[in-house]
């Protein structure tokens, strides 16, 4: 007598998203993705400078996750959600940095090797702001950020030079870069 396949084979296929219907994907989304909203919002707040766009970003992430799940349910909803958010942020940054060719009125400006005096002043002011922000970092964070971002050392090299673990270097770098971003691009309180 032929043996029946185990009942879990259909469940395993559904868990991987093979042949799932839209209502099944909706149920998965509500059960596995929506509870991760706090994690997603924390990630977006840490990684996107314009706080007024965060709700829109969240919705765009949800749309991308849902559409991808219609094809195949990801194995790790949390990792997939955060990877999708990261990719969306990267896409938006790339779009912001693209200048349409029609916007360039004077082609000679592109041919110049040297920036104009106004750009030199702006760059100098930005360097002063960066230096002031670096000086406000705690000493160990300051040292780790300078070694990584300015001297270009790896985390392993920084750990050896500072006499600390790579994990501690990673924490110092994350704390330092986050603090710099807050100081340079964060919301400025209104001054009376």
C-alpha positions in Angstrom: 0.0 0.0 0.0 1.4 3.4 -1.0 2.1 5.8 1.9 0.4 9.2 2.0 2.7 12.2 2.1 2.7 13.9 5.5 0.1 16.6 6.1 2.8 19.1 6.8 4.1 19.2 3.2 1.2 21.6 2.2 1.8 23.7 5.3 5.6 23.8 4.5 4.9 25.0 1.0 2.5 27.7 2.3 5.0 28.8 4.8 7.5 29.5 2.0 4.8 31.3 0.0 4.4 28.8 -2.8 0.9 29.1 -4.2 -0.4 31.4 -1.5 -3.4 33.5 -2.3 -3.8 37.2 -1.6 -6.0 36.6 1.5 -3.3 34.2 2.9 -0.6 36.7 2.3 -2.7 39.4 4.0 -3.1 37.1 7.0 0.7 36.5 7.1 1.3 40.3 6.8 -1.0 41.1 9.7 0.4 38.3 11.8 4.1 38.6 11.0 4.9 42.0 9.6 2.6 44.6 11.3 3.8 43.6 14.8 7.3 44.8 13.6 6.1 48.4 13.1 7.9 49.7 16.1 11.2 48.2 14.9 10.6 49.6 11.4 9.8 53.1 12.7 12.9 53.1 14.9 15.0 52.1 11.9 13.4 54.8 9.7 13.8 57.5 12.4 17.5 56.6 12.8 18.2 56.5 9.1 16.1 59.1 7.4 16.8 62.8 8.0 13.4 64.3 7.0 11.1 63.2 9.8 8.0 64.4 7.9 8.5 61.7 5.3 8.7 58.8 7.7 5.0 57.8 7.5 5.2 57.7 3.7 8.4 55.7 3.8 6.7 53.2 6.2 3.8 52.8 3.7 6.2 52.3 0.8 8.1 49.6 2.7 4.8 47.9 3.5 3.8 47.9 -0.1 7.1 46.5 -1.3 7.0 43.8 1.4 3.5 42.8 0.5 4.1 42.7 -3.2 7.2 40.6 -2.7 5.3 38.2 -0.4 2.8 37.6 -3.1 5.6 35.9 -5.0 7.3 34.2 -2.0 6.9 34.6 1.7 10.3 35.5 3.2 11.9 33.2 5.7 12.6 36.0 8.2 10.0 38.8 8.1 12.0 41.1 10.4 15.2 40.8 8.3 13.2 41.2 5.0 11.3 44.2 6.4 14.5 46.0 7.4 16.4 45.1 4.2 13.4 46.5 2.2 13.5 49.7 4.3 17.2 50.1 3.7 16.9 49.5 0.0 14.0 52.0 -0.2 16.1 54.6 1.6 19.1 54.0 -0.8 16.8 54.3 -3.8 15.4 57.6 -2.5 18.9 59.0 -1.8 20.0 58.1 -5.3 17.0 59.8 -6.8 17.6 62.9 -4.7 21.2 63.1 -6.0 20.3 62.8 -9.7 20.4 66.2 -11.4 18.4 66.3 -14.7 20.5 67.2 -17.6 18.0 70.0 -18.5 18.7 71.7 -15.2 22.3 72.5 -16.2 22.2 75.7 -18.0 25.9 76.5 -18.3 28.0 73.6 -19.5 31.2 75.6 -18.8 30.4 75.2 -15.1 30.9 71.5 -15.5 34.2 71.9 -17.2 35.7 73.9 -14.4 38.0 72.0 -12.0 37.7 74.5 -9.2 34.6 75.4 -7.3 33.5 79.0 -7.2 34.1 81.2 -4.2 30.6 80.7 -2.8 31.1 76.9 -2.9 34.5 77.2 -1.2 33.0 79.3 1.6 30.1 76.8 2.0 32.6 73.9 2.1 34.8 75.7 4.6 31.7 76.3 6.8 30.7 72.7 6.5 34.2 71.6 7.6 34.1 73.9 10.6 30.7 72.5 11.6 32.0 68.9 11.2 35.1 69.7 13.2 33.0 71.3 16.0 30.7 68.2 16.0 33.7 65.9 16.1 35.1 67.8 19.0 31.8 67.3 20.9 32.0 63.5 20.6 33.1 61.5 23.6 36.9 60.8 23.3 36.7 57.1 22.4 33.9 57.7 19.8 35.9 60.6 18.4 39.1 58.5 18.1 37.2 55.5 16.5 35.4 57.8 14.0 38.6 59.6 13.0 40.5 56.3 12.5 37.7 54.8 10.4 36.4 57.8 8.4 39.5 59.9 8.0 42.4 57.4 8.2 40.4 54.6 6.6 41.4 51.9 9.0 39.4 48.7 9.3 37.5 47.8 12.5 40.2 45.2 13.3 43.0 47.7 12.9 41.1 50.3 15.0 40.6 47.6 17.7 44.3 46.8 17.8 45.3 50.5 17.9 42.8 51.4 20.6 43.3 48.2 22.6 39.6 47.2 22.6 37.4 44.5 20.9 36.0 44.9 17.4 32.5 44.8 18.9 33.3 47.8 21.0 34.8 49.6 18.0 31.5 48.8 16.1 29.5 50.3 19.0 31.8 53.4 19.2 31.5 54.0 15.4 27.7 53.6 15.5 27.3 55.9 18.4 29.7 58.4 16.9 28.2 58.5 13.5 24.7 58.7 14.9 25.7 61.6 17.2 27.4 63.4 14.3 24.2 63.0 12.2 22.1 64.3 15.0 24.4 67.3 15.5 24.8 68.1 11.8 21.4 67.3 10.4 19.1 66.8 13.4 16.2 69.0 14.2 17.4 72.3 15.7 15.4 73.5 18.7 14.0 77.0 18.3 16.2 79.6 20.0 14.3 82.2 22.1 
